[in-house]
Amino acid sequence: MYLNDNIEYQNITYFYNETALPNLYNKLRDSIVVISGEVVYQSFFGTQYSSVQGSGFVYEYDDNMVVITNYHVVSDATGISVTFSNGDSYPGELIGSDAYSDLAVLTIDAPSEEFKPLTIVSSSNLEVGDPVIAIGSPFGLGGTMTTGIISQLGRTIQDSVAGSFPIANIIQTSAAINPGNSGGPLLNYQGNVIGITTAIIQDSNGLGFAIPSNTILNEIESLIKTGSYNKHPWLGISGADMSYSIAQAMDVNITYGWLITGITNGGAAYKAGLKEGNQQIRIDNKWAIIGGDIIVAVDGTRIINGDSLMSYLEEYTVPNQIITVTILRDNQFLDISVKLGARPAII
């Protein structure tokens, strides 16, 4: 074996040892926690109690140790406790949350030696096909590790915690995620956090979703220092994905984009003069509203559907920013300047 061959062999061996799944698990397991609590509610039978459980992970911000999880795990919970991999449990306190991103931050009354923080890295360079790891406590089975790939990027999902608004710019993954995984980290093969597992589609197989790490990095300072985050951009519109059938019904020659079906009075789109749909017809055996502007680009970035629109706004814009929205109106392309608003608070 030549010298260069030996060096290459050593590098490959080092890479394997560092990224082998058992080694990664042993390195990461003490950073992931189980979060438990109790929800009190009123029913026909009087006061009722139910337990909630999810996952979380330790993170260090500005020399302070916190636990990051999903908002829906702790939103209505009292008596929150956090259990580390060694079985030690401590009380937790919710200090910051954002329902629109389903994020929450807890402080834990525990000795310093319990905290082994993970590193959060940017999700900007993620690609479909990248291998990923999820660690959490599905159905209460703490410390469960699963693997998969990134199945798609830039999804949107609906969750009751966000009211009528979508949670945008979501990672779709094939890693097995089940109830109890919520709030646990989605990791790359270097052991760094690239997202937080947050949801599944019921009765699906291999359809899991995670909040991207960029969202955490954007919000963490505000969540810890102010307890909230209020910089989600808002156009003040509702709409539908374009399709071949809708294009035929509207007599337009594009089949991509987002058709505006409704506009909120006083919102950003209303002030900019965008137009909503004005006709309701049956398309593909469903009622549809047509006749509104079709958004096909924002700041020169092609908008394929509602997912790409919401994800672009969430990733690259903030309230009060002026964006250029390219629309199709009366079979003509127009560039409209829009000053973004901020999403209203959830009541």
ROKOLBA-970938 format. One record per residue: residue in three letters; x, y, z of N, C-alpha, C, CB in turn. Coordinates in steps of 0.2 Angstrom, whole numbers, plus 5000, padded with zeros to 4 digits. Each point is the difference from the previous one (the first is absolute). Glycine has a CB too. Layout:
ROKOLBA-970938
AlaXYZXYZXYZXYZ/...
end
This chain:
ROKOLBA-970938
Met500449945000499650065000500450065000499149945006/Tyr500850114989500450065000499850055006500149984987/Leu500350075014499950055005499350034999501250025002/Asn498750014992499450034999499349965001500650074992/Asp499549865006499549955001499849995007500349954989/Asn500350055015499949995007499650065003501149935001/Ile499150134997499750065003499350004998501050074999/Glu498849914995499350004998499649955004500350044988/Tyr500049905013499749955004499850025007500649924993/Gln499950125010499950035007499550055000501249985002/Asn498750064993499550055000499349974999500850084995/Ile499249875001499349964999499849975007500349984987/Thr500249995016499949965006499850055006500849924997/Tyr499550145003499850055004499350034999501250035001/Phe498649984992499450024999499449955002500550074990/Tyr499749875009499549955001499950005008500349934990/Asn500250075014500049995007499650065003501049945000/Glu499150124997499650065002499350004998501150065000/Thr498749914995499350014997499649935001500450094992/Ala500049865010499649935001499450025005501149934998/Leu498450045001499450015003500049995008499449984990/Pro500949965012500149995007500450055004499949884997/Asn500650154999500550055003499650065001501049954995/Leu498650074999499650065001499550005005500250014988/Tyr499549935013499550005005500250015007499449924992/Asn501250045009500350015007500350075001500349884999/Lys499850164996500250075000499450045002501049984992/Leu498550015005499450045000499549995006500250014988/Arg499749935014499549975004499950055006500249884996/Asp500350145007499950045007499850074999500949935004/Ser499050094989499850074999499350004998501150024996/Ile498549925004499350004998499649985006500349974988/Val499250065013499650005007499349984998500750085006/Val498949894999499349995000499750055004500249884999/Ile499350154998499650055003499349985002500650094994/Ser499249925012499349975002499650065004500549885001/Gly498950114999499650055003499349985001500750094995/Glu498849955007499349995001499650054998500349935010/Val499250054986499550054998499350005004500649994988/Val499250065014499450005004499450034995500650015012/Tyr498949964988499450034996499449985003500749994989/Gln498850055008499349995003499649964995500050105007/Ser499649854995499549964996499350005003501049934995/Phe498650035002499349995003500149965007499549994988/Phe501049985013500149965006500450045005500049904994/Gly500250165005500350055004500850004998499249975009/Thr501250054996500750014999500349934998500050105008/Gln500449904986500349944998500850014999498949974994/Tyr501449985006500850015000500249954994500150035013/Ser500449994984500349964995500850015000498950004993/Ser501549955005500750015000500250024993500249925010/Val500450124989500350014994500749985000499250104998/Gln501149884997500749985000500350024993499849915009/Gly500850114991500350014994500850005001499150074996/Ser501349964999500749995001500350084999500049884995/Gly500650125006500450065000500749995000499150065006/Phe501350004993500749995000500350065004500049934989/Val500650065013500450055004500450044995500149935010/Tyr499850144992500450054995500350055005499249984990/Glu501450055008500350055004499950074996500849915006/Tyr498950144997500050064997500350055005499049974993/Asp501550075005500250055004500249985007499350084993/Asp501049865008500249975006499549985004500950075000/Asn498549924997499449985004499749934997499750125003/Met500249835001499849944997499250005000501049945005/Val498750044990499350004999499849934996499950135000/Val499549865000499749944996499650034995500149925010/Ile500050054984499550024994499649954999500950084995/Thr498449935003499549954999499550044995500249935011/Asn499350034988499450024997499550045004500149914992/Tyr499650145006499550045004499449965001500450104995/His499449855001499449965001500149955005499750024988/Val500949975014500249955005499850035007500949954993/Val499350115008499950035007499550065000501249975002/Ser498450044993499650064999499550015006500250004988/Asp499549945013499550005006500249965006499150014991/Ala501549985009500249955006500250045006500449924991/Thr499450055015500350025006500449945003499050085002/Gly501449945003500449955004500549974995499149985008/Ile501250064988500549984994500649975004499650084991/Ser500649865007500649975002500449974994499549975011/Val501250034990500549994995500449945002500050124996/Thr500049825001500449955002500649984995498949955005/Phe501750054998500649994996500149924999500550115004/Ser499949874991500149934998500249965006500450044989/Asn499949995017500249965005499549995005501150044999/Gly498349985000499449995004499850065005500349884999/Asp500250175001499950055005499550054997501249995004/Ser498350035000499550054998500050065004499349904997/Tyr500550165000500050065003499450054998501349995001/Pro498550055003499550054997500250044995499550005011/Gly500150024984500150044994499550065000500549904994/Glu499850165004499550064999500150024993500250035012/Leu499249994985499950024994500250085000499149914997/Ile501450114999500250075000499950034993500849975009/Gly499150004986499950034994499649954995501050075002/Ser498649964994499749964995499750034994499649935009/Asp500350044985499850034994499549944997501150084998/Ala498349945002499549954997500149994993499250035009/Tyr500950034987500150004993500649954997499550125001/Ser501049875004500549954998500049945004500750104996/Asp498849905009500049945004500649995004499249954992/Leu501150105011500650005003499950025008500650024989/Ala499749955015500050025007500749995003498849975001/Val501450075004500650005004499849995007500650074992/Leu499849885012499949995007500750015004499049924997/Thr500950115009500649995004499949955005500250124999/Ile500349845003500049945004500450025007499849924990/Asp499950065015500350015007500449935001499150085005/Ala501549924992500449945001500750025000499249934994/Pro501250025009500750025001500450004993500049955011/Ser500550094989500350024994500349934996500350115005/Glu499949844999500349944997499449964996500950005009/Glu498550024992499549964996500050034992499349985011/Phe500950084988499950034994500649994995499350095006/Lys500549884988500549984995499750034994500449895006/Pro499750174992499750044995500249974993499950105007/Leu499649904988500149994993500250064996499249905001/Thr501050094993500250064996499550004995501249995002/Ile498550074997499550014994500450044994499050015009/Val500949964985500350034994499550024995501049925002/Ser499250124994499550024995499749954995500750105000/Ser498749914999499649954995500050024993499349975010/Ser501150094989500050034993500349954995500150115005/Asn500349854997500449964995499749934999501050065002/Leu498449925002499749944999499849984993499750015012/Glu500349934986499849984994499649935001501050054994/Val498549945001499649945000500549944999499050074995/Gly500949885009500449955000500549995005499950004988/Asp500350065016500450005005499849955006500350124997/Pro500249845006499849965005499950035007500649914994/Val498950075010499850045006499949955005499550094994/Ile500549935012499949965006499550045005501249954999/Ala498350015003499650035005500049965007499250034991/Ile500950005014500049975007499550035004501249984999/Gly498349985005499550035004499749945004499850094992/Ser499649925010499749965005499349984997500650045010/Pro499349924984499449984997499649965005500550014989/Phe498950015012499549965005500449985007499549954990/Gly500950105012500350005006500649965000499050015005/Leu501349964990500649964999500650044999499349914995/Gly500950125011500650055000500649974996499550055011/Gly500850004986500749984997499949964994500550015011/Thr499050004985499949964994500350034994498949965005/Met501550014992500450034994499749974993501050015007/Thr498850034988499849984994500450034995498949975004/Thr501250014990500350034994499650004994501149965005/Gly499150094990499650014994500450054996498949975005/Ile500750064990500350054996499650065000500549914993/Ile499750155005499650054998499649994994500850085006/Ser498549914995499649994994499850064996499649905006/Gln500450154997499850074996500150055005499249954992/Leu500950115005500150075004499450054998501349985001/Gly498650065003499650064999499249985000500950054993/Arg499049905011499349985001499650055005500349884998/Thr499050125002499750035005499549955003500150124994/Ile499749895012499649965004499550045004500949915000/Gln498550065001499550035005500049975006499350034991/Asp500850015015499949985006499650045004501249955000/Ser498450025005499550045004500350055004499349915000/Val501450085002500350055004500150074997500649915006/Ala499450094987500250064996499350034997501149954997/Gly498450035006499350034998499949984992500150095009/Ser499749964988499849994993500650014995498950045002/Phe501749975001500650024996500449934999500050125004/Pro500349884990500549944999500650015004499549974989/Ile500949975013500650005002500549994994499749965012/Ala500750094986500349994993500749985000499350094997/Asn501049904997500749984999500249945004500250124999/Ile499449835001500149935004500449954996498950025006/Ile501549944998500449954997499549945000501150055004/Gln498949914991499649944999500649945001499050054993/Thr500949905011500549955001499749935000500750085006/Ser499749874992499749935000500249975007500149994988/Ala500350045016500249975007499349995004501150065000/Ala498949885003499349985003499950055006500249884997/Ile499250155003499850055005499449985003500750094995/Asn499249915011499349985003499950045006500249884997/Pro499150125006499950045005500549995006498849994997/Gly501450075006500550005005500750024997499449915006/Asn500750084987500650034997500050075000500149904993/Ser499350135007500050085000500450035004498849994997/Gly501650065000500550045004500749975000499150045007/Gly501049904991500649975000500450034994499649905005/Pro501150094995500450034994500049954994500750065009/Leu499349984985500249964994500750024999498850014995/Leu501649945003500850015000500349984994500049995012/Asn500550044986500449974995500549955002499950114994/Tyr500549865002500549955002500650035003499649934991/Gln500550135010500550035004499750015008500650064989/Gly498849925012499750015006499850075002500749915003/Asn499250134992499750075001499350014998501150044997/Val498650005007499250014999499950044994499850005012/Ile499849974983499750034994499350025000500949944994/Gly498850035012499250025000499849975007499950004987/Ile499450015014499649975005499449964998500450095007/Thr499649854994499449954998499450035003500849904999/Thr498750114997499450035002499349974999500750104999/Ala499349864995499349984998500149944996499550115001/Ile499949854998500049954995499350004997500849935007/Ile499150044987499349994998499749945002500350074990/Gln499249935013499749945003499949954995499450075009/Asp500749874994500049944996500449994994498950005004/Ser501650054996500550004994500649955002499750124996/Asn500749874999500649965001500650044997499449895000/Gly501150145004500650034998499850074998500449904996/Leu499150135007499950074999500050045006499349974991/Gly501350065011500150035006500350084998500349895006/Phe499650154999500150074998500450035006499050014993/Ala501450045005500550035005500050084999500749895002/Ile499350155003500250075000500750004998499150045008/Pro501150004987500750014998500450045005499749994988/Ser501049995013500450035005500150084999500649895001/Asn499350134993500150074999499450045003500549984989/Thr498949995012499550035004500250015007499149954992/Ile501250005011500250005007500550055001499849885001/Leu500750134994500650045001499750084999500849914995/Asn498750105001499750064999499650035006499949974988/Glu499849985016499650025005500349995007499149964993/Ile501450005008500249985007500150065004500549904995/Glu499950155003500150065004499450035003501050024993/Ser498549995002499450045002499649955005500050064989/Leu500049885010499649955004500350005007499749934990/Ile500950085011500349995006500050075004500849914996/Lys499350155000500150065003499350045001501150014995/Thr498449975000499450045001499449955001500450084993/Gly499749855006499549955001499549994994500050045012/Ser500250004983499549994994500450024994499050025006/Tyr500749974988500350024993499450034996501049915001/Asn499150154996499550034997500250024993499550035011/Lys501049944985500250024994499849964994501050055006/His498549924995499749964994499750044995499849905008/Pro500450104986499750044995499349984998501150024995/Trp498550035003499349994998499750044994499949985013/Leu499949984982499750044994499350015001500849944993/Gly498850025011499350015001499649984995500350105006/Ile499849844991499749974995499849935001500650084992/Ser498949895005499949934999500049984993499450005011/Gly500849934988500049994993500049924998500750104999/Ala499549884995500049934998500549994995498849995002/Asp501549954998500549994995499749994993500649945009/Met499750094986499850004994500149934997500350114998/Ser499349874997500049934997499850014993499749945011/Tyr500350014985499850004993499350024999500949914997/Ser498750065008499350014999499850075002499849885003/Ile500550155002499950075002500250044994500149985012/Ala500550014985500250044995499550004994501249975003/Gln498549974995499550004995499450045001500449884997/Ala499450115010499450045002500150074999499749915008/Met500950124994500250075000500250024993500350005012/Asp499849954983500350024994500650045000498950004996/Val501649975008500750025001500549954997499650085010/Asn501049944989500449954997500649985005499850054989/Ile500149965017500449975005499749955005500750114999/Thr499649845003499749955005500450005006499749934990/Tyr500750125012500450005006499850075003501049924996/Gly499250085011499950065003499450005006500350064990/Trp499549995013499650005005499450054999500949965008/Leu498550014991499450054998499750035007499849924990/Ile500250145010499750045005499249995000501050085000/Thr498849895005499249995001499750055005500249884997/Gly500250155008499750045004500650055003499149915003/Ile500750154999500450055002499850035007500450034988/Thr500049985017499850035006500050075000500449905006/Asn499050134995499950085000500650035005498749994997/Gly501650055000500650045004500649965000499150055007/Gly501049894990500649975000500550024995499449905004/Ala501250074996500550024995499850004993500849965008/Ala498949984990499749994993499550054998500349885001/Tyr499250135004499550054999500350074999499249945007/Lys501350084997500250074999500450014993500150015013/Ala500249934985500450004994499650004993500949945007/Gly498450044994499650004995499949934996500350124999/Leu499949835004499949934998499349994999501149965004/Lys498749994992499349994999499849925002500050094991/Glu499549915012499749935002499649974994500150035013/Gly499749914988499549974996499350025000500749905001/Asn498950104994499450035000499549954996500550115000/Gln499649834999499649954997500149935003500050074990/Gln499449905012500149935003499749954995499950055012/Ile500549904986499849954995500249935003500150094990/Arg499649865006500249935002500649984995498849985004/Ile501750004999500649984997500249935003500450124997/Asp499649834998500249935003499649985006501250024996/Asn498149995003499549985005500150045007500049894994/Lys500450175006500050035006499950084998500949925005/Trp498850115000499950074999500750045001498849995005/Ala501350064990500650045000499850074999500749904996/Ile499750145006500050084999500550024995499550025012/Ile500350014983500550024995499950074998500049894995/Gly500450145001500050074998500550045003498849984998/Gly501550005007500550045004500750004997499449985010/Asp501050064993500750014997500449935002500050125002/Ile500449864993500449945001500750025002499349934992/Ile501050055014500750025002500449954996499750055011/Val500849974985500549964997500750015002499250004990/Ala500950055013500750015003500050055005500549984989/Val500050025016500250055005500750015000499049965007/Asp501250114992500650024999500449964995500050045012/Gly499749944982500349964995500149935001500650104998/Thr499149875008500049935001499449974998500850025010/Arg499249934986499449974997499649975006500649984989/Ile498750035011499649975005499649954996499950115007/Ile500249834995499649944997499349995003501249954998/Asn498850065009499449995003500050035007499949894994/Gly499650105010499950035007500649985004498850004999/Asp501549945001500649985004500650044998499549895000/Ser500650124994500650044998499950085002500249924991/Leu499250105009499950075002500150015007499250014991/Met500549955013500050015007500749985003498849975001/Ser501549994996500749985002500550054998499749884999/Tyr500250154995500550064998499950065005499949964988/Leu499550065014499850055004500349995007499050034994/Glu500949915008500349985007500750005001499049935001/Glu501450054993500749995000500450074999499849884996/Tyr499950165000500450064997499750065001500349934992/Thr499150085012499750075001499850015007499649994988/Val500350075014499750025006499550054999501149975006/Pro498550045000499550064999500350074999499349935008/Asn500450114988500250064998500450004994499950045011/Gln500449904987500450004994499650014994500849925006/Ile499450114989499750014993500249954995499950135003/Ile499749834995500149954995499750014993500149925010/Thr500150054985499750014993499749944999500950084996/Val498449925003499649944999499850014992499649995012/Thr500649954985499850004993499449964999501250014996/Ile498350025001499349974999499849994993499750055011/Leu499849914987499750004994499350025001500749904996/Arg499150165000499450035001499850014993500250055011/Asp499249934987499750014993500549984995499350105004/Asn501149844997500549974996500650054998499049944995/Gln501150105010500650055000500449995006499450084993/Phe501249925007500549995006500150075002500549904996/Leu499450115011500150075003500449995006498950044996/Asp501650015006500450005006499650055005501149974993/Ile498850005013499650045005500550015006498849964995/Ser501350105007500450015007499549995005500850084995/Val499449885010499649985006500450015006499349924994/Lys500550125011500350015007499749945004500250134998/Leu500249835004499749945004499850035007500749924994/Gly498850045009499850015007500249955004499050064996/Ala500849945010500249945005499349965002501050075005/Arg499149874996499549965001499650025007500649914994/Pro498850105006499650025006500149945006499250074993/Ala500849965013500149955005499449955001500650095006/Ile499649854996499449955000499650015007500749914994/Ile498750095005499550025005499849935004499650114994/
end
